[in-house]
Amino acid sequence: HSLPGMACCACSWCRPSARATAPGSNLDWESASDLASEAASEEFQSEVEEDIREHKYEWDSLWFPPGLFSCGVGGESEDESGDEEGAPPVDTIMGAWKCVDTWGLDDFLKATGVGYMQRKMASAAAWPSWEFAELPGGGIHFTNNTAIGVIKEEMLLGKEYQWKDGQNNLLNCRTVWMAGPDGAGILQTSRKGAIGSYVEERCVSVDKLTFTLKHESGVTWGRAFARK
């Protein structure tokens, strides 16, 4: 199967005819046509979608979370820049933001095994401010001004990249800009590393930004931001 970040058109699920006529294949064109017809059937598409939703393939747990899988089976398509068709301009998120609310942090930290004293320190810390700027060559430069220092990230839209968090944990990441409800835009980042897997979503609508982080265990926490 194609590696993370490769275009979906190379996917053998989506193009069984390509699989059938690959070098070394013993299938003839008639067999390839039959396979192509099978792929087009609703039953076949349903089975593939179900496999993806249940994460039956190791490669899909990070790179194809539910709602992002778009192998030509419904949903909006995503171009090579990581922008989804129908999404507002990525400029929507650019600028400076200040945190105005936080929820669920203590319960999230407790559920993920963080000790009492660390949880209390995290809950008492000053709320952050964020800055988003265009990255030369494409992407977003994200600056997180926290109580313990400044954390920066270069988000390469639609591409795999590595990043270290504030605790120096190395994470494999993929960020996309997608359409949200009521004309909003969502900056979604999937991360995976030794500490586990989680998905961050930053939903932007005019002068409001809502951040949620969902751990692979299902627990979530979030913040609300307003433009400075």
QUISULLIN-V221286 format. One record per pair of residues at least 6 apart in sequence whose C-alpha atoms are under 6 Angstrom apart, sorted by the first residue. I is the first residue (numbers start at 1). J is the second residue. Records with the same first field share a line. If there is no record, write none. Layout:
BEGIN
I = J  J
END
This chain:
BEGIN
2 = 11
5 = 159
8 = 71
12 = 19
16 = 35  36
17 = 32  36
20 = 27  32
53 = 66
55 = 61
76 = 85
77 = 84  85
78 = 84
81 = 157  158
82 = 157  158  176
83 = 177
84 = 178
86 = 179
87 = 178  179  185
88 = 185
94 = 132  133
95 = 131  132
96 = 130  131  228
97 = 129  130  225  226  227  228
98 = 129  225  226
99 = 127  128  129  224  225
100 = 224  225
101 = 223  224
102 = 222  223
103 = 221  222
104 = 221
105 = 221
108 = 219
126 = 147
128 = 145  146
129 = 145
130 = 143  144
131 = 142  143
132 = 141  142
133 = 140  141
134 = 140  141
135 = 141
139 = 155  156  157
140 = 154  155
141 = 153  154
142 = 152  153
143 = 151  152
144 = 150  151
157 = 175  176
158 = 175  176
159 = 174
160 = 173  174
161 = 172  173
162 = 171  172  173
163 = 170  171
164 = 170
171 = 192  193
172 = 191  192
173 = 190  191
174 = 189  190
175 = 188  189
176 = 187  188
177 = 186  187
178 = 185  186
179 = 185
180 = 186
184 = 204  205
185 = 203  204
186 = 202  203
187 = 201  202
188 = 200  201
189 = 199  200
190 = 199
191 = 197  198
197 = 216
198 = 214  215  216
199 = 213  214
200 = 212  213
201 = 211  212
202 = 210  211
203 = 209  210
207 = 226  227
208 = 225  226
209 = 224  225
210 = 224
211 = 222  223
212 = 221  222
213 = 220  221
214 = 220
END
